[in-house]
Amino acid sequence: MENIQATKQRFGIIGNDPKLNRAVEKAIQVAPTDISVLVTGESGVGKESIPKIIHSLSHRKHAKYIAVNCGAIPEGTIDSELFGHEKGSFTGATAARNGYFEVADGGTIFLDEVGELPLPTQVRLLRVLENGEFLKVGSSQTQKTDVRIVAATNVKMVDAIEKGKFREDLYYRLSTVEINLPPLRERKEDIHLLFRKFAADFAQKYKMPTIRLDDRAIDLLLKYRWSGNIRQLRNVAEQISVLEQTREITYETLKHYLPDMGSNLPAIVNQKKAESDFSSEREILYKVLFDMKRDVNDLKKLTLELMKTGNAAKVKEEQSSLIDKIYSEETEAEEELASIIEEENNGDDNDVEVFSIPEHSSESYGSVQEPKRKDKYEYAEDIEEEENLSLQQKELELIKKSLEKYSGKRKDAADELGISERTLYRKIKQYDL
């Protein structure tokens, strides 16, 4: 078996990362067999090197090696490209044509970006993998081929299968052995080594001195995310080699060639809650509950007046403002809650259900009727939030706001809260305000 380092030198693979070495080792191990191989990894990691290693170390090395970019061939002609066609099989087919599978008989076909294959072509490819048979477009005669298939993709195949974009049976036939190449950001020790190699190559190509990075520039090079992997690193090295007059590259110079997007530098994460969450709605519900509590206290006060005087007309005249407040005015919280319910009912999402708070009426006087709830929202407290606000905490907040509003005047604050001044004093003591 060929040595890993010798293989890397032979095919120009730079780096000593353990994951990279393991990928090369697996390629060397499977090369003498006819096992189908699937090479996975992000775009730009150098997946095309693995099928070359496999072909050159196999018994097929003297036969043809054909690399096909499946993502670059239009869907309407890909079957013809891969399997060939007969004369007159479609408009423009003026002569018969041999496909890649027929031309590469006895050799190796590298299907790059195999995840981009249309589903009908995937069915044809599955038949080739199973029994080595295929049909030319427009032909009814089955042909045989003996090719080894090595495929590569940067698509997450499990996700593609779940979405119905790739056949599961084809995936398992292609990935008899799966070789994964790590992204460049996981090969920190190889980044500067690769940059120096590219810089030396471009210096020789353009006949100019080699560029060098200072310490801060090297640190930035290692911290950058490199979303385009080795391909992006190579392009950056070429740009700097050609455009910069100074051969000593500083941090500031290198930074101009690295787009901000995708870096590993610290970033601000937007933690703003979505408008569809329940935080504001629950706050309104707490306000409604406190308004209801205040109304009950007012009703108690009216009842006590009636019991003392026994004169309903007199009580109605003296307490007219209080009666109007209880039975006529809709509270601010109820108005806000009603507007939210109306917005959600008029929205696009018909699955959102909000239970309603019943209005007070003279028939329900003396008792608070519990609103009807669906099982889905059995209690308002069941809504889970990051901040678990208790009723006691909300009461404390309302007391603080009232005291601040009336500059510490307890009587005015107590009236707004719908409680007696004595009760407010007790609450202030309780909460140590």
TITOR-169319 format. One record per residue (C-alpha): residue number from 1; residue in one letter; x, y, z. Coordinates in Angstrom, 3 decimals. Layout:
N
- pos,code,east,north,up
- NUM,A,X,Y,Z
...
***
This chain:
433
- pos,code,east,north,up
- 1,M,0.000,0.000,0.000
- 2,E,1.293,3.417,-0.925
- 3,N,2.422,5.751,1.863
- 4,I,0.039,8.618,2.829
- 5,Q,2.733,11.332,2.608
- 6,A,3.949,10.036,-0.754
- 7,T,0.378,10.078,-2.076
- 8,K,-0.188,13.637,-0.882
- 9,Q,3.024,14.792,-2.564
- 10,R,2.104,13.001,-5.773
- 11,F,-1.317,14.666,-6.020
- 12,G,-0.339,18.054,-4.568
- 13,I,-2.326,17.753,-1.337
- 14,I,-1.009,20.196,1.288
- 15,G,-1.574,19.756,5.031
- 16,N,-1.060,17.441,7.971
- 17,D,-4.492,17.570,9.595
- 18,P,-5.490,14.139,11.060
- 19,K,-8.909,14.232,9.346
- 20,L,-7.286,14.989,5.998
- 21,N,-4.782,12.164,6.498
- 22,R,-7.608,9.777,7.381
- 23,A,-9.480,10.701,4.172
- 24,V,-6.375,10.046,2.062
- 25,E,-5.774,6.771,3.895
- 26,K,-9.326,5.573,3.180
- 27,A,-8.910,6.472,-0.504
- 28,I,-5.712,4.382,-0.661
- 29,Q,-7.442,1.439,1.073
- 30,V,-10.503,1.306,-1.228
- 31,A,-8.576,1.995,-4.466
- 32,P,-7.771,-1.679,-5.341
- 33,T,-11.478,-2.655,-5.043
- 34,D,-14.501,-1.775,-7.194
- 35,I,-16.499,-0.350,-4.256
- 36,S,-18.560,2.771,-4.985
- 37,V,-17.297,5.782,-3.041
- 38,L,-19.074,8.976,-2.003
- 39,V,-16.852,11.965,-1.210
- 40,T,-18.554,14.576,0.999
- 41,G,-17.509,18.014,2.177
- 42,E,-18.155,21.705,1.672
- 43,S,-17.567,23.440,-1.631
- 44,G,-13.899,24.248,-2.206
- 45,V,-12.299,21.640,0.097
- 46,G,-10.658,19.731,-2.769
- 47,K,-12.999,16.765,-3.224
- 48,E,-11.748,16.228,-6.810
- 49,S,-8.389,14.936,-5.510
- 50,I,-9.891,11.807,-3.897
- 51,P,-11.286,10.167,-7.103
- 52,K,-7.946,10.826,-8.834
- 53,I,-6.133,8.961,-6.039
- 54,I,-8.640,6.081,-6.209
- 55,H,-8.383,5.747,-10.006
- 56,S,-4.581,5.970,-10.198
- 57,L,-4.081,3.325,-7.491
- 58,S,-6.689,0.895,-8.894
- 59,H,-6.437,-1.828,-11.523
- 60,R,-8.369,0.532,-13.851
- 61,K,-5.558,3.136,-13.939
- 62,H,-4.735,2.429,-17.611
- 63,A,-8.373,2.895,-18.690
- 64,K,-10.261,6.170,-19.033
- 65,Y,-11.003,8.537,-16.147
- 66,I,-13.910,10.929,-16.826
- 67,A,-14.995,13.702,-14.459
- 68,V,-18.573,14.968,-14.911
- 69,N,-19.998,18.030,-13.162
- 70,C,-23.646,17.037,-12.777
- 71,G,-24.659,20.516,-11.627
- 72,A,-23.359,22.164,-14.815
- 73,I,-25.350,20.034,-17.307
- 74,P,-28.935,21.148,-18.102
- 75,E,-31.639,18.775,-16.914
- 76,G,-32.942,18.203,-20.441
- 77,T,-29.608,16.934,-21.817
- 78,I,-27.994,15.183,-18.839
- 79,D,-29.382,11.745,-19.767
- 80,S,-27.933,12.126,-23.246
- 81,E,-24.551,13.229,-21.828
- 82,L,-24.305,10.306,-19.408
- 83,F,-25.895,7.475,-21.389
- 84,G,-25.798,8.681,-25.016
- 85,H,-28.617,8.932,-27.567
- 86,E,-29.717,7.531,-30.912
- 87,K,-30.073,9.557,-34.082
- 88,G,-33.433,11.346,-34.238
- 89,S,-34.308,10.583,-30.594
- 90,F,-35.012,14.275,-29.991
- 91,T,-34.848,17.593,-31.833
- 92,G,-31.237,18.313,-32.785
- 93,A,-30.059,14.692,-32.489
- 94,T,-28.679,14.563,-36.038
- 95,A,-26.344,11.677,-35.225
- 96,A,-25.964,8.929,-32.629
- 97,R,-23.761,9.789,-29.661
- 98,N,-21.967,7.665,-27.086
- 99,G,-22.466,8.697,-23.472
- 100,Y,-19.838,8.917,-20.709
- 101,F,-20.735,5.486,-19.334
- 102,E,-20.085,3.871,-22.709
- 103,V,-16.847,5.813,-23.338
- 104,A,-15.473,5.077,-19.857
- 105,D,-16.141,1.312,-20.057
- 106,G,-13.456,-0.402,-17.981
- 107,G,-12.438,2.864,-16.291
- 108,T,-13.702,5.297,-13.650
- 109,I,-16.386,7.981,-13.746
- 110,F,-16.293,10.814,-11.214
- 111,L,-19.768,12.316,-10.742
- 112,D,-19.183,15.692,-9.097
- 113,E,-22.185,17.401,-7.418
- 114,V,-24.194,14.173,-7.677
- 115,G,-26.800,15.676,-5.340
- 116,E,-27.914,17.938,-8.226
- 117,L,-29.016,15.029,-10.447
- 118,P,-32.728,15.109,-11.442
- 119,L,-34.835,12.208,-10.114
- 120,P,-35.352,10.442,-13.524
- 121,T,-31.572,10.380,-14.046
- 122,Q,-31.117,9.004,-10.524
- 123,V,-33.288,6.004,-11.504
- 124,R,-31.065,5.332,-14.555
- 125,L,-27.910,5.671,-12.449
- 126,L,-29.275,3.230,-9.861
- 127,R,-29.718,0.604,-12.604
- 128,V,-26.098,1.061,-13.697
- 129,L,-24.900,0.577,-10.119
- 130,E,-27.050,-2.513,-9.598
- 131,N,-26.334,-4.526,-12.769
- 132,G,-24.169,-2.379,-15.061
- 133,E,-26.973,-1.887,-17.613
- 134,F,-28.234,1.298,-19.263
- 135,L,-30.351,2.442,-22.194
- 136,K,-29.423,5.177,-24.637
- 137,V,-31.995,7.943,-25.041
- 138,G,-34.363,6.859,-27.829
- 139,S,-33.119,3.232,-27.830
- 140,S,-34.766,0.047,-26.627
- 141,Q,-31.573,-2.011,-26.649
- 142,T,-29.945,-2.580,-23.252
- 143,Q,-26.189,-2.048,-23.149
- 144,K,-23.626,-3.222,-20.622
- 145,T,-20.830,-1.205,-19.079
- 146,D,-18.119,-1.908,-16.509
- 147,V,-17.288,1.361,-14.771
- 148,R,-16.346,2.304,-11.265
- 149,I,-18.376,5.235,-9.919
- 150,V,-16.926,7.764,-7.487
- 151,A,-19.382,10.523,-6.574
- 152,A,-18.986,13.765,-4.654
- 153,T,-21.409,16.277,-3.170
- 154,N,-21.522,19.290,-0.868
- 155,V,-25.240,18.706,-0.202
- 156,K,-26.370,17.197,3.104
- 157,M,-27.741,13.996,1.648
- 158,V,-29.932,13.104,4.645
- 159,D,-31.769,16.425,4.281
- 160,A,-32.085,15.961,0.510
- 161,I,-33.603,12.501,1.045
- 162,E,-36.106,13.859,3.583
- 163,K,-37.156,16.572,1.124
- 164,G,-37.604,14.006,-1.658
- 165,K,-34.823,15.474,-3.811
- 166,F,-32.587,12.391,-3.701
- 167,R,-33.408,8.674,-3.734
- 168,E,-32.531,6.871,-0.536
- 169,D,-31.699,3.586,-2.312
- 170,L,-29.284,5.400,-4.649
- 171,Y,-27.603,7.114,-1.688
- 172,Y,-26.862,3.778,-0.019
- 173,R,-25.511,2.319,-3.269
- 174,L,-23.216,5.304,-3.835
- 175,S,-22.006,5.568,-0.241
- 176,T,-20.721,2.019,0.245
- 177,V,-17.657,3.874,1.527
- 178,E,-18.022,7.533,2.470
- 179,I,-14.973,9.795,2.630
- 180,N,-15.432,13.180,4.292
- 181,L,-13.021,16.048,3.755
- 182,P,-12.929,18.588,6.631
- 183,P,-13.550,22.324,5.981
- 184,L,-10.534,24.618,6.057
- 185,R,-11.612,26.305,9.338
- 186,E,-11.148,22.920,11.078
- 187,R,-7.591,22.658,9.733
- 188,K,-6.075,25.658,11.554
- 189,E,-2.478,24.426,11.299
- 190,D,-2.792,23.988,7.530
- 191,I,-4.148,27.467,6.691
- 192,H,-0.841,29.384,6.804
- 193,L,0.980,26.476,5.154
- 194,L,-1.475,26.548,2.227
- 195,F,-1.252,30.337,1.950
- 196,R,2.548,30.204,1.728
- 197,K,2.332,27.495,-0.945
- 198,F,-0.116,29.560,-3.030
- 199,A,1.955,32.729,-2.551
- 200,A,5.093,30.918,-3.779
- 201,D,3.230,29.487,-6.799
- 202,F,1.874,32.885,-7.852
- 203,A,5.260,34.558,-7.309
- 204,Q,6.773,32.053,-9.734
- 205,K,3.868,32.357,-12.178
- 206,Y,3.900,36.173,-12.320
- 207,K,7.696,36.467,-11.838
- 208,M,7.620,38.651,-8.725
- 209,P,8.852,38.395,-5.107
- 210,T,6.818,36.228,-2.742
- 211,I,4.419,37.991,-0.368
- 212,R,4.785,37.444,3.390
- 213,L,2.406,38.044,6.294
- 214,D,3.310,39.730,9.580
- 215,D,2.280,38.170,12.912
- 216,R,-1.030,40.030,13.236
- 217,A,-1.948,39.181,9.653
- 218,I,-1.215,35.495,10.296
- 219,D,-3.456,35.619,13.384
- 220,L,-6.277,37.140,11.297
- 221,L,-5.725,34.497,8.601
- 222,L,-6.216,31.722,11.173
- 223,K,-9.287,33.307,12.804
- 224,Y,-11.167,33.905,9.561
- 225,R,-13.995,31.457,8.772
- 226,W,-13.069,30.717,5.108
- 227,S,-16.567,29.842,3.896
- 228,G,-15.132,29.156,0.428
- 229,N,-12.415,26.948,1.941
- 230,I,-9.200,26.278,-0.049
- 231,R,-10.604,27.849,-3.217
- 232,Q,-11.257,31.130,-1.388
- 233,L,-7.805,31.074,0.270
- 234,R,-6.152,30.551,-3.111
- 235,N,-8.078,33.470,-4.647
- 236,V,-7.108,35.788,-1.774
- 237,A,-3.430,34.823,-2.134
- 238,E,-3.582,35.525,-5.877
- 239,Q,-5.297,38.903,-5.441
- 240,I,-2.757,40.092,-2.885
- 241,S,0.181,38.831,-4.977
- 242,V,-0.989,40.758,-8.032
- 243,L,-2.410,43.960,-6.511
- 244,E,-0.115,44.809,-3.594
- 245,Q,3.134,46.665,-4.258
- 246,T,4.562,45.952,-0.808
- 247,R,5.573,42.341,-0.287
- 248,E,5.182,42.526,3.527
- 249,I,1.435,42.184,4.155
- 250,T,0.042,43.733,7.353
- 251,Y,-3.138,43.065,9.299
- 252,E,-4.854,46.153,7.816
- 253,T,-3.924,45.167,4.250
- 254,L,-5.129,41.584,4.617
- 255,K,-8.380,42.745,6.219
- 256,H,-9.361,44.567,3.006
- 257,Y,-9.340,41.253,1.113
- 258,L,-11.509,39.364,3.623
- 259,P,-15.258,39.994,3.498
- 260,D,-16.830,40.561,6.919
- 261,M,-19.538,37.986,6.307
- 262,G,-18.665,34.521,7.572
- 263,S,-15.725,35.487,9.783
- 264,N,-15.089,33.983,13.203
- 265,L,-14.746,37.445,14.738
- 266,P,-17.178,38.386,17.553
- 267,A,-20.624,39.396,16.364
- 268,I,-23.736,40.830,17.984
- 269,V,-26.540,38.299,18.135
- 270,N,-30.025,39.696,17.773
- 271,Q,-31.896,38.429,20.808
- 272,K,-35.047,40.486,20.205
- 273,K,-38.167,38.443,20.774
- 274,A,-40.490,37.811,17.893
- 275,E,-43.680,39.833,17.705
- 276,S,-45.698,36.621,17.725
- 277,D,-44.594,35.563,21.227
- 278,F,-46.919,35.700,24.222
- 279,S,-44.933,38.049,26.494
- 280,S,-46.976,41.188,25.716
- 281,E,-50.313,39.325,25.682
- 282,R,-49.681,37.824,29.094
- 283,E,-48.729,41.218,30.499
- 284,I,-52.090,42.546,29.314
- 285,L,-53.873,39.576,30.888
- 286,Y,-52.273,40.377,34.245
- 287,K,-53.478,43.977,33.873
- 288,V,-57.000,42.749,33.102
- 289,L,-56.966,40.533,36.201
- 290,F,-55.966,43.474,38.397
- 291,D,-58.694,45.619,36.815
- 292,M,-61.191,42.876,37.601
- 293,K,-59.935,42.778,41.193
- 294,R,-60.428,46.546,41.448
- 295,D,-63.966,46.236,40.072
- 296,V,-64.777,43.566,42.658
- 297,N,-63.546,45.905,45.422
- 298,D,-65.752,48.681,44.037
- 299,L,-68.714,46.313,44.019
- 300,K,-68.012,45.421,47.634
- 301,K,-68.013,49.129,48.487
- 302,L,-71.397,49.643,46.777
- 303,T,-72.857,46.604,48.508
- 304,L,-71.696,47.899,51.896
- 305,E,-73.296,51.318,51.216
- 306,L,-76.584,49.632,50.312
- 307,M,-76.487,47.526,53.472
- 308,K,-75.820,50.594,55.645
- 309,T,-78.383,53.020,54.150
- 310,G,-80.958,50.697,52.619
- 311,N,-81.703,53.484,50.121
- 312,A,-80.796,52.334,46.599
- 313,A,-81.758,55.641,44.935
- 314,K,-79.559,57.652,47.276
- 315,V,-76.614,55.308,46.769
- 316,K,-77.103,55.428,42.988
- 317,E,-77.055,59.243,43.064
- 318,E,-74.053,59.560,45.388
- 319,Q,-71.995,56.817,43.744
- 320,S,-72.962,57.484,40.108
- 321,S,-69.350,57.957,39.000
- 322,L,-68.342,54.646,40.568
- 323,I,-71.259,52.821,38.955
- 324,D,-70.402,54.297,35.550
- 325,K,-66.801,53.262,36.024
- 326,I,-67.766,49.652,36.755
- 327,Y,-70.461,49.093,34.145
- 328,S,-69.819,51.615,31.360
- 329,E,-66.097,52.163,30.871
- 330,E,-63.952,49.584,29.148
- 331,T,-60.518,49.390,30.749
- 332,E,-57.384,50.251,28.804
- 333,A,-56.076,46.698,29.153
- 334,E,-59.320,45.234,27.814
- 335,E,-59.163,47.584,24.823
- 336,E,-55.578,46.542,24.069
- 337,L,-56.377,42.851,24.462
- 338,A,-59.413,43.222,22.179
- 339,S,-57.280,44.887,19.495
- 340,I,-54.712,42.044,19.647
- 341,I,-57.469,39.426,19.370
- 342,E,-58.929,41.286,16.360
- 343,E,-55.494,41.465,14.664
- 344,E,-54.852,37.756,15.174
- 345,N,-58.325,36.822,13.915
- 346,N,-57.716,38.897,10.768
- 347,G,-54.192,37.485,10.265
- 348,D,-52.976,34.819,7.878
- 349,D,-52.470,32.178,10.553
- 350,N,-55.867,30.622,11.182
- 351,D,-54.487,28.177,13.728
- 352,V,-53.879,30.857,16.369
- 353,E,-56.598,30.726,19.043
- 354,V,-56.999,33.343,21.786
- 355,F,-59.576,32.966,24.540
- 356,S,-61.720,36.031,25.260
- 357,I,-62.281,37.879,28.522
- 358,P,-66.047,38.314,29.119
- 359,E,-67.416,41.824,29.562
- 360,H,-69.002,42.798,32.897
- 361,S,-72.737,43.275,32.889
- 362,S,-75.370,43.941,35.527
- 363,E,-76.601,40.326,35.217
- 364,S,-73.198,38.985,36.271
- 365,Y,-72.943,41.508,39.142
- 366,G,-71.632,39.894,42.307
- 367,S,-69.768,37.082,40.592
- 368,V,-66.972,36.826,38.076
- 369,Q,-67.836,34.356,35.341
- 370,E,-64.878,32.295,34.209
- 371,P,-64.198,32.568,30.470
- 372,K,-64.609,29.531,28.266
- 373,R,-61.284,28.025,27.315
- 374,K,-60.276,25.414,24.832
- 375,D,-58.206,22.497,26.106
- 376,K,-55.267,23.801,24.110
- 377,Y,-55.106,26.843,26.423
- 378,E,-56.379,25.399,29.712
- 379,Y,-54.691,28.094,31.782
- 380,A,-52.886,31.256,30.834
- 381,E,-50.086,30.219,33.188
- 382,D,-49.352,27.179,30.989
- 383,I,-47.665,29.408,28.403
- 384,E,-43.959,28.834,28.864
- 385,E,-41.666,31.857,28.662
- 386,E,-38.051,32.518,29.327
- 387,E,-39.116,34.917,32.103
- 388,N,-41.475,33.268,34.563
- 389,L,-43.360,36.317,35.899
- 390,S,-45.560,35.595,38.903
- 391,L,-48.740,37.434,39.855
- 392,Q,-46.946,38.747,42.930
- 393,Q,-44.193,40.264,40.778
- 394,K,-46.747,41.967,38.540
- 395,E,-48.528,43.373,41.607
- 396,L,-45.217,44.768,42.823
- 397,E,-44.584,46.390,39.437
- 398,L,-48.038,48.007,39.361
- 399,I,-47.612,49.380,42.885
- 400,K,-44.201,50.835,41.979
- 401,K,-45.595,52.466,38.827
- 402,S,-48.540,53.985,40.705
- 403,L,-46.315,55.376,43.466
- 404,E,-43.927,56.853,40.892
- 405,K,-46.831,58.321,38.915
- 406,Y,-48.269,60.139,41.971
- 407,S,-44.864,60.979,43.510
- 408,G,-45.404,58.747,46.517
- 409,K,-48.968,59.955,47.308
- 410,R,-50.469,56.786,48.730
- 411,K,-54.103,57.874,48.559
- 412,D,-53.996,58.621,44.817
- 413,A,-51.984,55.467,44.146
- 414,A,-54.435,53.373,46.189
- 415,D,-57.396,54.835,44.248
- 416,E,-55.778,53.973,40.942
- 417,L,-55.056,50.420,42.101
- 418,G,-58.591,50.015,43.488
- 419,I,-57.461,49.177,47.018
- 420,S,-57.661,50.990,50.343
- 421,E,-54.827,53.165,51.562
- 422,R,-54.387,50.821,54.518
- 423,T,-54.033,47.820,52.184
- 424,L,-51.531,49.745,50.068
- 425,Y,-49.512,50.584,53.185
- 426,R,-49.443,46.894,54.106
- 427,K,-48.277,45.975,50.586
- 428,I,-45.523,48.616,50.767
- 429,K,-44.319,47.065,54.017
- 430,Q,-44.567,43.566,52.553
- 431,Y,-42.452,44.436,49.513
- 432,D,-40.124,46.688,51.484
- 433,L,-40.687,49.671,49.185
***
